[in-house]
């Protein structure tokens, strides 16, 4: 699961950067991050970025932090009340 999340985040970061028409250098400068860190995030070589890094990255890309993370993992299936009641019987 962690590898899937890391790959999805990697793709999301690169897609958002390219959509914004920014280079890695521009993102780094805007977010007060190193170019090396931005490159590692896009290449999947930095699997567990800090929250502060994600916030800076979102700011640099001009998106909300949620835009980086929303829908990266499939939603857990919600069990309808009828199924819950049937299981308890």
NUMAR-586768 format. One record per residue (C-alpha): residue number from 1; residue in one letter; z, y, x. Coordinates in pm, 1 decimal. Last residue first. Example, Ala and Ser with C-alpha at 12.3 -4.5 7.8 and 13.67 -1.06 7.14 Angstrom:
<nodes>
<2 "S" <714.0 -106.0 1367.0>>
<1 "A" <780.0 -450.0 1230.0>>
</nodes>
This chain:
<nodes>
<89 "X" <1364.4 -1089.1 -2847.5>>
<88 "X" <1382.7 -844.1 -2556.3>>
<87 "X" <1027.9 -917.6 -2445.0>>
<86 "X" <888.4 -845.7 -2792.8>>
<85 "X" <1067.0 -508.8 -2804.9>>
<84 "X" <923.1 -410.6 -2466.5>>
<83 "X" <574.9 -517.5 -2576.1>>
<82 "X" <598.5 -302.9 -2891.6>>
<81 "X" <728.6 -8.9 -2684.0>>
<80 "X" <409.0 -7.7 -2477.5>>
<79 "X" <454.1 -93.9 -2108.2>>
<78 "X" <322.6 185.2 -1888.2>>
<77 "X" <104.5 59.7 -1606.9>>
<76 "X" <183.7 227.4 -1280.7>>
<75 "X" <-66.8 491.6 -1191.2>>
<74 "X" <-311.6 406.0 -917.3>>
<73 "X" <-233.6 581.9 -591.3>>
<72 "X" <-406.7 891.6 -459.7>>
<71 "X" <-407.5 1044.1 -808.1>>
<70 "X" <-244.0 1370.8 -706.9>>
<69 "X" <-160.2 1404.4 -336.9>>
<68 "X" <-364.4 1680.6 -179.7>>
<67 "X" <-419.0 1868.3 -505.9>>
<66 "X" <-44.9 1845.7 -564.7>>
<65 "X" <16.8 2058.0 -257.5>>
<64 "X" <-179.4 2331.8 -432.6>>
<63 "X" <-513.5 2430.8 -285.6>>
<62 "X" <-640.8 2705.2 -56.3>>
<61 "X" <-723.4 2470.0 229.9>>
<60 "X" <-484.0 2645.0 468.1>>
<59 "X" <-209.8 2653.6 202.6>>
<58 "X" <-257.7 2282.3 134.7>>
<57 "X" <-241.5 2207.7 506.6>>
<56 "X" <75.2 2412.6 549.4>>
<55 "X" <240.4 2228.0 260.0>>
<54 "X" <124.5 1890.9 394.1>>
<53 "X" <261.5 1975.3 738.1>>
<52 "X" <595.2 2085.9 592.5>>
<51 "X" <616.1 1757.0 401.9>>
<50 "X" <577.5 1570.7 728.2>>
<49 "X" <265.2 1365.8 792.1>>
<48 "X" <295.2 987.3 783.1>>
<47 "X" <-30.4 822.6 886.8>>
<46 "X" <-138.7 1039.8 1177.5>>
<45 "X" <-436.7 852.9 1321.8>>
<44 "X" <-616.7 849.5 987.5>>
<43 "X" <-915.3 1034.8 1129.6>>
<42 "X" <-865.3 1337.3 904.3>>
<41 "X" <-495.3 1359.8 988.4>>
<40 "X" <-569.3 1317.2 1359.5>>
<39 "X" <-825.4 1599.6 1348.7>>
<38 "X" <-581.5 1834.2 1172.7>>
<37 "X" <-312.4 1744.7 1425.3>>
<36 "X" <-541.2 1804.0 1723.3>>
<35 "X" <-650.0 2139.1 1584.4>>
<34 "X" <-285.1 2237.7 1593.5>>
<33 "X" <-129.9 2379.5 1278.6>>
<32 "X" <-60.3 2739.5 1178.1>>
<31 "X" <-217.3 2661.7 841.4>>
<30 "X" <-497.2 2916.7 861.7>>
<29 "X" <-557.3 2849.3 1231.1>>
<28 "X" <-564.1 2471.2 1187.6>>
<27 "X" <-791.6 2494.8 886.2>>
<26 "X" <-1029.0 2719.5 1079.9>>
<25 "X" <-1034.4 2482.6 1377.6>>
<24 "X" <-1100.5 2183.7 1154.2>>
<23 "X" <-1399.8 2371.2 1019.9>>
<22 "X" <-1401.3 2521.2 673.2>>
<21 "X" <-1663.6 2513.2 398.4>>
<20 "X" <-1400.1 2478.3 125.3>>
<19 "X" <-1572.9 2159.6 10.6>>
<18 "X" <-1566.2 2032.6 370.4>>
<17 "X" <-1192.4 2093.7 397.3>>
<16 "X" <-1119.8 1940.0 56.4>>
<15 "X" <-1327.3 1632.5 141.4>>
<14 "X" <-1161.9 1590.3 481.1>>
<13 "X" <-812.0 1615.9 337.1>>
<12 "X" <-890.6 1380.2 48.8>>
<11 "X" <-1046.9 1118.8 275.9>>
<10 "X" <-742.0 1109.6 501.1>>
<9 "X" <-508.8 1103.4 200.7>>
<8 "X" <-693.7 802.8 57.1>>
<7 "X" <-685.0 620.3 389.3>>
<6 "X" <-311.3 689.1 430.0>>
<5 "X" <-239.0 578.3 73.2>>
<4 "X" <-434.1 257.6 117.8>>
<3 "X" <-254.4 188.9 445.3>>
<2 "X" <83.3 243.9 281.5>>
<1 "X" <0.0 0.0 0.0>>
</nodes>
